Amino acid sequence: MTVRSVLLVVHPHRVAALTMADECARGLERHGIAVYALDESPVALQVPRAPATQPTDLVVVFGGDGSILRGSEIAREHDVPLIGVNLGHVGFLAELEHEEAGNIVDQIASGKFVIQERLTLDVSVLRAGEVVARSWALNEASVEKAARQRMIQVVAEVDRRPLSTWGCDGVLFATPTGSTGYAWSAGGPVVWPTVDAMLLVPVSAHALFARPMVVSADTGLALEVLPESPAAVLWCDGQRLIALNPGDRVEVVRGERPVRLARLQDTLFVDRLVAKFQLPVKGWSGRGRDQ
């Protein structure tokens, strides 16, 4: 693809992010590529500002997964790819670690990317049968208790049929991309991003049947906050908050618009998994592989 303009999303409190973003901007400008940063970017970042609505060909993020999720909102809205440079901890959404980002300018200028489309979730909140809010998620939509003292009471639904009632701290609806995030911390499985699926993960549920489930991405999932339940909240990617009342219903389906992650090389997901979680593979010989 041809890249004529780039929008930078930069973690506001990491000096390394500011330094790398400045260096990247200078390099891209030497290639004749217009570079902008979000209006809310740190003052120290010496890059022209632009609103999130500014058309762009590519979003480049310097930060952790939180910054990348912010960048994904913009990339999804413009239907353009996103490249993440990890300056956080695990940073599973990022393409590069900070020490690997030396050639990012030349690779952006060449436009030679591997584009991976990642499934998203479209989320609707219904109150008395009327839609009162809509949102979306790349990683997960989580229904959680609003106050720590009391569990919420919910009933889950799969394809318009009731599944189970739970007293719990929350319930996660996750994508394969999000399976290595909150859902993984809550005991859910790791799902390869190429698998067309969604996850339903109860969090600290008091019930005989409360196991994480993997369903088809074409399945309709829903959760009703029971009338006797305390109030709850809905978080989408930990970025967008919707307050829920007892009796509200949350519906989750496959998102109409995916997020496009740009990979500079087509690495195997298992290699990323081993690297990000520092999994022990000592002793593997590879014998028995197809040669």
PEURVEN-V954879 format. One record per residue. N is the residue number from 1. RES is the residue in one small letter. PHI is phi in whole degrees, -180 to 180 (999 if undefined). OMEGA is omega in radians with two decimals (none if undefined). D_LAST is the distance of its C-alpha to the last C-alpha in whole Angstrom. Layout:
n:N res:RES phi:PHI omega:OMEGA d_last:D_LAST
n:N res:RES phi:PHI omega:OMEGA d_last:D_LAST
This chain:
n:1 res:m phi:999 omega:3.10 d_last:34
n:2 res:t phi:-96 omega:-3.12 d_last:37
n:3 res:v phi:-106 omega:3.12 d_last:38
n:4 res:r phi:-105 omega:3.14 d_last:42
n:5 res:s phi:-145 omega:-3.11 d_last:43
n:6 res:v phi:-132 omega:3.03 d_last:42
n:7 res:l phi:-108 omega:-3.12 d_last:43
n:8 res:l phi:-96 omega:2.98 d_last:43
n:9 res:v phi:-118 omega:-2.95 d_last:43
n:10 res:v phi:-127 omega:3.06 d_last:44
n:11 res:h phi:-60 omega:-2.99 d_last:44
n:12 res:p phi:-75 omega:-3.01 d_last:48
n:13 res:h phi:-120 omega:3.12 d_last:48
n:14 res:r phi:-113 omega:-3.11 d_last:45
n:15 res:v phi:-60 omega:3.14 d_last:46
n:16 res:a phi:-62 omega:3.13 d_last:42
n:17 res:a phi:-65 omega:3.13 d_last:42
n:18 res:l phi:-64 omega:-3.13 d_last:45
n:19 res:t phi:-63 omega:-3.11 d_last:44
n:20 res:m phi:-67 omega:3.14 d_last:41
n:21 res:a phi:-65 omega:3.10 d_last:42
n:22 res:d phi:-61 omega:-3.14 d_last:45
n:23 res:e phi:-63 omega:3.12 d_last:43
n:24 res:c phi:-63 omega:-3.14 d_last:40
n:25 res:a phi:-61 omega:-3.14 d_last:43
n:26 res:r phi:-62 omega:-3.13 d_last:45
n:27 res:g phi:-65 omega:3.13 d_last:41
n:28 res:l phi:-65 omega:3.12 d_last:41
n:29 res:e phi:-62 omega:3.09 d_last:45
n:30 res:r phi:-65 omega:3.07 d_last:44
n:31 res:h phi:-89 omega:3.13 d_last:42
n:32 res:g phi:81 omega:-3.13 d_last:45
n:33 res:i phi:-98 omega:3.10 d_last:43
n:34 res:a phi:-73 omega:-3.09 d_last:46
n:35 res:v phi:-127 omega:3.10 d_last:45
n:36 res:y phi:-131 omega:3.00 d_last:47
n:37 res:a phi:-123 omega:3.14 d_last:47
n:38 res:l phi:-60 omega:3.13 d_last:49
n:39 res:d phi:-55 omega:-3.08 d_last:52
n:40 res:e phi:-85 omega:-3.13 d_last:52
n:41 res:s phi:-65 omega:-3.14 d_last:50
n:42 res:p phi:-57 omega:-3.12 d_last:51
n:43 res:v phi:-59 omega:-3.08 d_last:54
n:44 res:a phi:-67 omega:-3.12 d_last:52
n:45 res:l phi:-78 omega:-3.04 d_last:50
n:46 res:q phi:-88 omega:-3.12 d_last:51
n:47 res:v phi:-137 omega:3.08 d_last:50
n:48 res:p phi:-55 omega:-3.08 d_last:52
n:49 res:r phi:-94 omega:3.08 d_last:52
n:50 res:a phi:-153 omega:3.06 d_last:51
n:51 res:p phi:-74 omega:3.13 d_last:51
n:52 res:a phi:-63 omega:3.14 d_last:49
n:53 res:t phi:-82 omega:3.14 d_last:50
n:54 res:q phi:-61 omega:3.11 d_last:49
n:55 res:p phi:-59 omega:-3.14 d_last:47
n:56 res:t phi:-151 omega:3.11 d_last:44
n:57 res:d phi:-97 omega:-3.03 d_last:40
n:58 res:l phi:-157 omega:3.03 d_last:38
n:59 res:v phi:-109 omega:3.11 d_last:39
n:60 res:v phi:-119 omega:-3.06 d_last:38
n:61 res:v phi:-115 omega:3.01 d_last:38
n:62 res:f phi:-116 omega:-3.10 d_last:39
n:63 res:g phi:164 omega:3.10 d_last:39
n:64 res:g phi:-96 omega:-3.09 d_last:38
n:65 res:d phi:-64 omega:3.09 d_last:37
n:66 res:g phi:-62 omega:3.11 d_last:41
n:67 res:s phi:-66 omega:-3.14 d_last:41
n:68 res:i phi:-68 omega:3.08 d_last:38
n:69 res:l phi:-65 omega:3.05 d_last:39
n:70 res:r phi:-64 omega:3.11 d_last:42
n:71 res:g phi:-64 omega:-3.12 d_last:41
n:72 res:s phi:-66 omega:3.07 d_last:39
n:73 res:e phi:-59 omega:-3.09 d_last:42
n:74 res:i phi:-71 omega:-3.13 d_last:43
n:75 res:a phi:-62 omega:3.14 d_last:40
n:76 res:r phi:-65 omega:-3.11 d_last:40
n:77 res:e phi:-63 omega:-3.13 d_last:44
n:78 res:h phi:-92 omega:-3.10 d_last:43
n:79 res:d phi:57 omega:3.10 d_last:39
n:80 res:v phi:-126 omega:-3.14 d_last:38
n:81 res:p phi:-72 omega:3.10 d_last:35
n:82 res:l phi:-130 omega:3.00 d_last:35
n:83 res:i phi:-117 omega:3.11 d_last:33
n:84 res:g phi:-113 omega:3.00 d_last:34
n:85 res:v phi:-109 omega:-3.01 d_last:34
n:86 res:n phi:-77 omega:3.02 d_last:34
n:87 res:l phi:-126 omega:3.12 d_last:37
n:88 res:g phi:-106 omega:-3.10 d_last:38
n:89 res:h phi:-99 omega:-3.12 d_last:36
n:90 res:v phi:-70 omega:3.07 d_last:33
n:91 res:g phi:59 omega:-3.04 d_last:33
n:92 res:f phi:-69 omega:3.14 d_last:30
n:93 res:l phi:-79 omega:-3.05 d_last:31
n:94 res:a phi:-75 omega:3.06 d_last:31
n:95 res:e phi:-81 omega:-3.00 d_last:28
n:96 res:l phi:-127 omega:2.86 d_last:29
n:97 res:e phi:-81 omega:-3.02 d_last:31
n:98 res:h phi:-61 omega:-3.12 d_last:34
n:99 res:e phi:-77 omega:-3.13 d_last:32
n:100 res:e phi:-100 omega:-2.94 d_last:30
n:101 res:a phi:-90 omega:-3.07 d_last:32
n:102 res:g phi:-61 omega:-3.08 d_last:33
n:103 res:n phi:-102 omega:-3.03 d_last:32
n:104 res:i phi:-63 omega:-3.12 d_last:33
n:105 res:v phi:-63 omega:-3.12 d_last:36
n:106 res:d phi:-63 omega:-3.11 d_last:34
n:107 res:q phi:-73 omega:3.05 d_last:31
n:108 res:i phi:-65 omega:-3.12 d_last:34
n:109 res:a phi:-63 omega:3.12 d_last:36
n:110 res:s phi:-75 omega:3.11 d_last:33
n:111 res:g phi:69 omega:-3.11 d_last:32
n:112 res:k phi:-97 omega:-3.11 d_last:29
n:113 res:f phi:-117 omega:2.88 d_last:28
n:114 res:v phi:-100 omega:-3.08 d_last:25
n:115 res:i phi:-95 omega:3.06 d_last:28
n:116 res:q phi:-111 omega:3.07 d_last:27
n:117 res:e phi:-87 omega:-3.12 d_last:30
n:118 res:r phi:-106 omega:3.13 d_last:31
n:119 res:l phi:-60 omega:3.06 d_last:33
n:120 res:t phi:-122 omega:3.11 d_last:37
n:121 res:l phi:-116 omega:2.94 d_last:39
n:122 res:d phi:-99 omega:-3.00 d_last:43
n:123 res:v phi:-124 omega:3.10 d_last:46
n:124 res:s phi:-126 omega:3.05 d_last:49
n:125 res:v phi:-113 omega:3.14 d_last:52
n:126 res:l phi:-113 omega:3.11 d_last:55
n:127 res:r phi:-131 omega:-3.09 d_last:58
n:128 res:a phi:55 omega:3.07 d_last:61
n:129 res:g phi:84 omega:-3.13 d_last:58
n:130 res:e phi:-108 omega:3.09 d_last:58
n:131 res:v phi:-72 omega:-3.12 d_last:55
n:132 res:v phi:-110 omega:3.12 d_last:57
n:133 res:a phi:-161 omega:3.04 d_last:53
n:134 res:r phi:-134 omega:3.04 d_last:50
n:135 res:s phi:-156 omega:-3.13 d_last:47
n:136 res:w phi:-154 omega:3.14 d_last:43
n:137 res:a phi:-150 omega:2.99 d_last:40
n:138 res:l phi:-92 omega:3.14 d_last:37
n:139 res:n phi:-92 omega:-3.09 d_last:36
n:140 res:e phi:-160 omega:2.90 d_last:39
n:141 res:a phi:-109 omega:-3.07 d_last:42
n:142 res:s phi:-120 omega:3.00 d_last:44
n:143 res:v phi:-97 omega:-3.02 d_last:47
n:144 res:e phi:-133 omega:3.06 d_last:49
n:145 res:k phi:-68 omega:-3.11 d_last:52
n:146 res:a phi:-81 omega:3.12 d_last:55
n:147 res:a phi:-126 omega:-3.01 d_last:57
n:148 res:r phi:-74 omega:-3.00 d_last:55
n:149 res:q phi:-71 omega:-2.99 d_last:58
n:150 res:r phi:-129 omega:3.04 d_last:57
n:151 res:m phi:-72 omega:3.00 d_last:54
n:152 res:i phi:-88 omega:3.12 d_last:54
n:153 res:q phi:-113 omega:-3.05 d_last:54
n:154 res:v phi:-137 omega:2.98 d_last:52
n:155 res:v phi:-126 omega:-3.11 d_last:51
n:156 res:a phi:-94 omega:-3.10 d_last:47
n:157 res:e phi:-135 omega:3.08 d_last:46
n:158 res:v phi:-129 omega:-3.14 d_last:44
n:159 res:d phi:51 omega:3.04 d_last:44
n:160 res:r phi:68 omega:3.10 d_last:48
n:161 res:r phi:-123 omega:-3.12 d_last:48
n:162 res:p phi:-68 omega:-3.14 d_last:49
n:163 res:l phi:-107 omega:-3.12 d_last:46
n:164 res:s phi:-167 omega:3.01 d_last:48
n:165 res:t phi:-100 omega:-3.12 d_last:51
n:166 res:w phi:-131 omega:2.78 d_last:50
n:167 res:g phi:-97 omega:-2.94 d_last:52
n:168 res:c phi:-157 omega:3.01 d_last:49
n:169 res:d phi:-80 omega:3.13 d_last:49
n:170 res:g phi:173 omega:3.09 d_last:47
n:171 res:v phi:-141 omega:-3.14 d_last:44
n:172 res:l phi:-109 omega:2.91 d_last:41
n:173 res:f phi:-111 omega:-3.00 d_last:40
n:174 res:a phi:-126 omega:3.02 d_last:36
n:175 res:t phi:-94 omega:2.98 d_last:34
n:176 res:p phi:-56 omega:3.08 d_last:30
n:177 res:t phi:-59 omega:-3.13 d_last:31
n:178 res:g phi:-80 omega:-3.09 d_last:33
n:179 res:s phi:-67 omega:3.12 d_last:32
n:180 res:t phi:-98 omega:-3.14 d_last:31
n:181 res:g phi:-111 omega:-3.11 d_last:34
n:182 res:y phi:-58 omega:-3.11 d_last:38
n:183 res:a phi:-61 omega:3.10 d_last:36
n:184 res:w phi:-65 omega:3.11 d_last:34
n:185 res:s phi:-63 omega:-3.13 d_last:37
n:186 res:a phi:-88 omega:3.08 d_last:39
n:187 res:g phi:98 omega:3.12 d_last:36
n:188 res:g phi:-79 omega:-3.14 d_last:34
n:189 res:p phi:-80 omega:2.96 d_last:30
n:190 res:v phi:-83 omega:-3.11 d_last:28
n:191 res:v phi:-118 omega:3.14 d_last:27
n:192 res:w phi:-60 omega:-3.07 d_last:24
n:193 res:p phi:-64 omega:3.10 d_last:26
n:194 res:t phi:-83 omega:3.13 d_last:24
n:195 res:v phi:-80 omega:-3.11 d_last:26
n:196 res:d phi:-88 omega:-2.99 d_last:29
n:197 res:a phi:-153 omega:2.99 d_last:31
n:198 res:m phi:-131 omega:-3.13 d_last:34
n:199 res:l phi:-114 omega:3.02 d_last:35
n:200 res:l phi:-123 omega:-2.99 d_last:39
n:201 res:v phi:-128 omega:3.01 d_last:39
n:202 res:p phi:-69 omega:-3.14 d_last:43
n:203 res:v phi:-114 omega:3.11 d_last:44
n:204 res:s phi:50 omega:-3.11 d_last:46
n:205 res:a phi:-86 omega:3.06 d_last:47
n:206 res:h phi:-95 omega:-3.10 d_last:49
n:207 res:a phi:-164 omega:3.10 d_last:48
n:208 res:l phi:-67 omega:-3.14 d_last:47
n:209 res:f phi:-111 omega:-3.13 d_last:44
n:210 res:a phi:-150 omega:-3.13 d_last:43
n:211 res:r phi:-90 omega:3.02 d_last:39
n:212 res:p phi:-61 omega:-3.11 d_last:37
n:213 res:m phi:-129 omega:3.04 d_last:36
n:214 res:v phi:-115 omega:-3.10 d_last:33
n:215 res:v phi:-126 omega:3.08 d_last:35
n:216 res:s phi:-60 omega:3.11 d_last:34
n:217 res:a phi:-67 omega:3.10 d_last:34
n:218 res:d phi:-92 omega:3.10 d_last:37
n:219 res:t phi:-76 omega:3.00 d_last:39
n:220 res:g phi:-96 omega:3.12 d_last:42
n:221 res:l phi:-111 omega:3.10 d_last:43
n:222 res:a phi:-152 omega:3.10 d_last:46
n:223 res:l phi:-143 omega:3.08 d_last:48
n:224 res:e phi:-111 omega:3.03 d_last:52
n:225 res:v phi:-82 omega:-3.02 d_last:54
n:226 res:l phi:-67 omega:-3.09 d_last:57
n:227 res:p phi:-57 omega:-3.12 d_last:60
n:228 res:e phi:-86 omega:-3.09 d_last:61
n:229 res:s phi:-79 omega:2.91 d_last:58
n:230 res:p phi:-64 omega:3.10 d_last:59
n:231 res:a phi:-63 omega:-3.13 d_last:58
n:232 res:a phi:-131 omega:3.06 d_last:54
n:233 res:v phi:-133 omega:3.06 d_last:52
n:234 res:l phi:-114 omega:3.05 d_last:49
n:235 res:w phi:-111 omega:3.02 d_last:47
n:236 res:c phi:-109 omega:-3.09 d_last:44
n:237 res:d phi:59 omega:-3.12 d_last:42
n:238 res:g phi:65 omega:-3.05 d_last:44
n:239 res:q phi:-114 omega:-3.02 d_last:46
n:240 res:r phi:-122 omega:-3.01 d_last:48
n:241 res:l phi:-111 omega:3.05 d_last:51
n:242 res:i phi:-132 omega:3.10 d_last:53
n:243 res:a phi:-77 omega:-3.14 d_last:55
n:244 res:l phi:-116 omega:3.06 d_last:55
n:245 res:n phi:-98 omega:2.97 d_last:58
n:246 res:p phi:-54 omega:-3.09 d_last:59
n:247 res:g phi:96 omega:3.12 d_last:58
n:248 res:d phi:-71 omega:-3.13 d_last:56
n:249 res:r phi:-125 omega:3.10 d_last:53
n:250 res:v phi:-113 omega:3.12 d_last:49
n:251 res:e phi:-112 omega:-3.08 d_last:47
n:252 res:v phi:-130 omega:3.10 d_last:43
n:253 res:v phi:-136 omega:3.05 d_last:41
n:254 res:r phi:-56 omega:3.14 d_last:38
n:255 res:g phi:-70 omega:3.11 d_last:39
n:256 res:e phi:-70 omega:-3.07 d_last:40
n:257 res:r phi:-123 omega:3.11 d_last:39
n:258 res:p phi:-79 omega:2.94 d_last:36
n:259 res:v phi:-103 omega:-3.08 d_last:35
n:260 res:r phi:-104 omega:3.09 d_last:33
n:261 res:l phi:-93 omega:3.11 d_last:31
n:262 res:a phi:-94 omega:3.08 d_last:30
n:263 res:r phi:-108 omega:-3.14 d_last:26
n:264 res:l phi:-78 omega:3.00 d_last:26
n:265 res:q phi:-149 omega:-3.03 d_last:22
n:266 res:d phi:-88 omega:-3.12 d_last:20
n:267 res:t phi:-83 omega:3.11 d_last:19
n:268 res:l phi:-75 omega:3.14 d_last:17
n:269 res:f phi:-62 omega:-3.14 d_last:20
n:270 res:v phi:-63 omega:3.10 d_last:19
n:271 res:d phi:-68 omega:3.08 d_last:19
n:272 res:r phi:-65 omega:3.14 d_last:22
n:273 res:l phi:-62 omega:3.14 d_last:23
n:274 res:v phi:-63 omega:-3.09 d_last:22
n:275 res:a phi:-69 omega:-3.05 d_last:24
n:276 res:k phi:-68 omega:-3.11 d_last:27
n:277 res:f phi:-97 omega:3.12 d_last:28
n:278 res:q phi:50 omega:-3.09 d_last:27
n:279 res:l phi:-75 omega:-3.14 d_last:25
n:280 res:p phi:-76 omega:3.10 d_last:24
n:281 res:v phi:-126 omega:3.14 d_last:20
n:282 res:k phi:-60 omega:-3.14 d_last:21
n:283 res:g phi:102 omega:3.12 d_last:19
n:284 res:w phi:-72 omega:-3.11 d_last:16
n:285 res:s phi:-106 omega:-3.11 d_last:13
n:286 res:g phi:82 omega:3.12 d_last:10
n:287 res:r phi:-64 omega:-3.14 d_last:10
n:288 res:g phi:94 omega:3.08 d_last:9
n:289 res:r phi:-71 omega:2.97 d_last:6
n:290 res:d phi:-66 omega:-3.12 d_last:4
n:291 res:q phi:-93 omega:none d_last:0
